[in-house]
Amino acid sequence: MRYTFLLYTDPADLADMTQQDWEAEKEVYGAYIGALNAAGVFVDTDWLQPVQTATTLSLKGGTIQVQDGPFADTKETLGGYFVIDVPDLDAAMAWAEKCPAAKTGKVEIRASAMGTI
């Protein structure tokens, strides 16, 4: 079963990070990706640009609407994701607990709906 981890954080918590802090963070995430690979459960990941670079598009009502920024105006923003392939939710939760984002933000776990509809 595929699960996606949506990684949320408050950008204010990252505002004072130095280049050295970012390098250390990349090493921590690199180790996590290495562990996922070693376990044979890694599928995909991405680290997203800051929310200020987002563009939101909608065709609701038949008219194109484009908005600079994210759809939701929230304190915490989506900063990235991981996709893993594990037997069940318990295994997904075990990997989510190990995700570095869980220490500073939130990890939302969602099962894939592909092939179920």
N, C-alpha and C positions, 0 to 999 in steps of 0.2 A: 504494500500500500504506500502510495506517495503522500507525503505531508510537506506543507510549506510552512516555514517559520517566517512570520512577518516581524521585523525588528523595529521597535519604536523607541525613540529617545526624545528627551527635551533638548533642543538645540542650545539652550542657555547653559546646559551642563557641559557642552563642548567648547564654549566660547573662549575659555582661557587655556585651551590645550596648546602646547608648544609643538614645534616640528618634532622634537624628541618624543613627546607624548604620543604623537600620531605614529611615529615609527614603532614605538613599543606596542601600540594598539594593533598595528598591522602584523606584528610578530605573534601576538596572542591569537588573532584570527587565523593567521597562517597555521599555527599549531592545531587549532580546532579543525580547520579544513583537512589537515594531515590526518587527524584522528578519524574524521568521517571517511576519508579515502581508505585508510588502513582497515576500517571495519567493513568496507564495501557498501556503504549506504549513501555516499555522496552522489547527488545528481547535478545540482547547479547552485550558483550563488551570484549575487551582485551587490555592489555598494553604490547607493544612489547619490546623485548630486544633491546639494541642499534644496530644501523645499522652495526657496525663493526662485529657483530655476524652473519650477513646474509650470505646465500649461494644462488646463483642463478643458476638454471639448465635450459638448453634448448636442445631440440632435433631437432631444425630447421636444415634442410639440411640432416637429417637422422643420424647425429652423435651427441652423447651426449657431451655437453659442460658444464662444471661446473666452476663457477667463485666465488671466495670468495668476499663477499660484495654484495651490492645492484646492480640491473640492471642499474639504472640511477645514474650518478654522479652529485648530486645536493646539494645545500646548505641546503635546508630544507628536512627533512626525515620523512617517515611515522612512527609515534610513537604508534599508536593504532587506534581503531575504535569503533563505537557504531552502532548497528542496532536497528532501532525503527520501529514501525508499526503505521502509522498515516493516516488520510484520504487523504492528498494531499501534494504537494510541499510547499504550504504556511505554513502548520502545521509543516513540517519538518524544514523549515527555522526558524520558531519561536523557536523550540527546539535547533537548531544549534546556534542561537544567545545566548542561555543560557549556551552553552557548555564552560567549563573553557578553553579549547584549543583555542577558538576564541579570547581570550584576549592576548595570547602570540604567536599565530601562525595562522594557517589557518585550516578551516573545509571545506573539499570538500564534497558536498552532492550528492549522486548518488541513483537513484531509482533502485530497484531490477528488473532484467530482467527475473527472474525465472517465468515460466509459460506464457511468452509473445512471446517466439520464437517457 
